[in-house]
Amino acid sequence: MDNSEEQDHRIDLPHKPNFEKLREAFINLLSSVDPTIDWSKVHWDHQTGEGFGSCTSDDPETKQKLKAAYVTLNTGQSDER
């Protein structure tokens, strides 16, 4: 691997402070759609190359709220086009 490939690889790796900022922004965004989401019941999955990771919940109600908020946000984007 040459030096440019190493630099590209380092750029793709998330840094903890960026994780926290991105997660906080994501929480604020989903909370603006549904302020009743109980974030203490949410589990985060950190995956390299996946930004801050994904989230889910073992609690069926919380899981449904996360999905609904995600769909609402994605539907809003497609309507603007």
C-alpha positions as YAML, in Angstrom:
chain: A
units: angstrom
residues:
- id: 1
  name: MET
  ca: [0.00, 0.00, 0.00]
- id: 2
  name: ASP
  ca: [1.45, 3.33, -0.97]
- id: 3
  name: ASN
  ca: [1.25, 6.47, 1.13]
- id: 4
  name: SER
  ca: [-1.85, 7.89, -0.65]
- id: 5
  name: GLU
  ca: [-3.79, 4.66, 0.00]
- id: 6
  name: GLU
  ca: [-2.84, 4.83, 3.68]
- id: 7
  name: GLN
  ca: [-4.06, 8.43, 3.88]
- id: 8
  name: ASP
  ca: [-7.37, 7.53, 2.18]
- id: 9
  name: HIS
  ca: [-7.83, 4.66, 4.64]
- id: 10
  name: ARG
  ca: [-7.26, 6.97, 7.61]
- id: 11
  name: ILE
  ca: [-9.83, 9.44, 6.28]
- id: 12
  name: ASP
  ca: [-12.49, 6.70, 6.23]
- id: 13
  name: LEU
  ca: [-11.91, 5.75, 9.84]
- id: 14
  name: PRO
  ca: [-14.20, 7.59, 12.24]
- id: 15
  name: HIS
  ca: [-12.69, 9.59, 15.07]
- id: 16
  name: LYS
  ca: [-14.36, 9.47, 18.46]
- id: 17
  name: PRO
  ca: [-15.12, 13.22, 18.73]
- id: 18
  name: ASN
  ca: [-16.71, 13.11, 15.26]
- id: 19
  name: PHE
  ca: [-18.70, 10.03, 16.29]
- id: 20
  name: GLU
  ca: [-20.11, 11.90, 19.24]
- id: 21
  name: LYS
  ca: [-20.96, 15.05, 17.27]
- id: 22
  name: LEU
  ca: [-22.62, 13.08, 14.48]
- id: 23
  name: ARG
  ca: [-24.54, 10.90, 16.92]
- id: 24
  name: GLU
  ca: [-25.73, 13.97, 18.82]
- id: 25
  name: ALA
  ca: [-26.91, 15.60, 15.58]
- id: 26
  name: PHE
  ca: [-28.69, 12.38, 14.58]
- id: 27
  name: ILE
  ca: [-30.40, 12.14, 17.98]
- id: 28
  name: ASN
  ca: [-31.51, 15.77, 17.72]
- id: 29
  name: LEU
  ca: [-32.84, 15.21, 14.20]
- id: 30
  name: LEU
  ca: [-34.84, 12.09, 15.08]
- id: 31
  name: SER
  ca: [-36.03, 13.69, 18.31]
- id: 32
  name: SER
  ca: [-37.40, 16.62, 16.31]
- id: 33
  name: VAL
  ca: [-39.56, 14.10, 14.42]
- id: 34
  name: ASP
  ca: [-40.55, 12.10, 17.52]
- id: 35
  name: PRO
  ca: [-39.59, 13.61, 20.89]
- id: 36
  name: THR
  ca: [-40.93, 10.53, 22.72]
- id: 37
  name: ILE
  ca: [-38.06, 8.25, 21.63]
- id: 38
  name: ASP
  ca: [-36.43, 6.79, 24.76]
- id: 39
  name: TRP
  ca: [-32.73, 6.99, 23.85]
- id: 40
  name: SER
  ca: [-31.76, 4.94, 26.91]
- id: 41
  name: LYS
  ca: [-33.30, 1.93, 25.11]
- id: 42
  name: VAL
  ca: [-31.28, 2.47, 21.92]
- id: 43
  name: HIS
  ca: [-28.19, 0.40, 21.09]
- id: 44
  name: TRP
  ca: [-25.48, 1.76, 18.80]
- id: 45
  name: ASP
  ca: [-23.48, -0.41, 16.42]
- id: 46
  name: HIS
  ca: [-20.12, 1.09, 15.41]
- id: 47
  name: GLN
  ca: [-18.92, -0.21, 12.07]
- id: 48
  name: THR
  ca: [-15.84, 0.96, 10.23]
- id: 49
  name: GLY
  ca: [-16.85, 2.83, 7.12]
- id: 50
  name: GLU
  ca: [-20.40, 3.34, 8.39]
- id: 51
  name: GLY
  ca: [-19.96, 6.78, 9.92]
- id: 52
  name: PHE
  ca: [-21.15, 6.75, 13.50]
- id: 53
  name: GLY
  ca: [-22.81, 3.35, 13.07]
- id: 54
  name: SER
  ca: [-26.39, 2.33, 13.12]
- id: 55
  name: CYS
  ca: [-28.88, 2.15, 15.94]
- id: 56
  name: THR
  ca: [-31.64, -0.21, 16.96]
- id: 57
  name: SER
  ca: [-33.50, -1.29, 20.04]
- id: 58
  name: ASP
  ca: [-34.63, -4.51, 21.67]
- id: 59
  name: ASP
  ca: [-37.75, -2.65, 22.81]
- id: 60
  name: PRO
  ca: [-40.40, -3.10, 20.05]
- id: 61
  name: GLU
  ca: [-41.99, 0.32, 20.64]
- id: 62
  name: THR
  ca: [-38.64, 2.14, 20.49]
- id: 63
  name: LYS
  ca: [-37.58, 0.16, 17.41]
- id: 64
  name: GLN
  ca: [-40.84, 1.12, 15.66]
- id: 65
  name: LYS
  ca: [-40.37, 4.79, 16.56]
- id: 66
  name: LEU
  ca: [-36.83, 4.78, 15.15]
- id: 67
  name: LYS
  ca: [-38.05, 3.21, 11.90]
- id: 68
  name: ALA
  ca: [-40.98, 5.63, 11.63]
- id: 69
  name: ALA
  ca: [-38.75, 8.68, 12.17]
- id: 70
  name: TYR
  ca: [-36.27, 7.40, 9.58]
- id: 71
  name: VAL
  ca: [-39.04, 6.81, 7.03]
- id: 72
  name: THR
  ca: [-40.53, 10.25, 7.73]
- id: 73
  name: LEU
  ca: [-37.17, 11.92, 7.10]
- id: 74
  name: ASN
  ca: [-36.49, 9.96, 3.92]
- id: 75
  name: THR
  ca: [-40.00, 10.55, 2.59]
- id: 76
  name: GLY
  ca: [-39.55, 14.28, 3.14]
- id: 77
  name: GLN
  ca: [-36.38, 14.28, 1.04]
- id: 78
  name: SER
  ca: [-37.94, 12.44, -1.88]
- id: 79
  name: ASP
  ca: [-40.96, 14.79, -1.91]
- id: 80
  name: GLU
  ca: [-38.69, 17.81, -2.38]
- id: 81
  name: ARG
  ca: [-37.21, 16.53, -5.65]
...
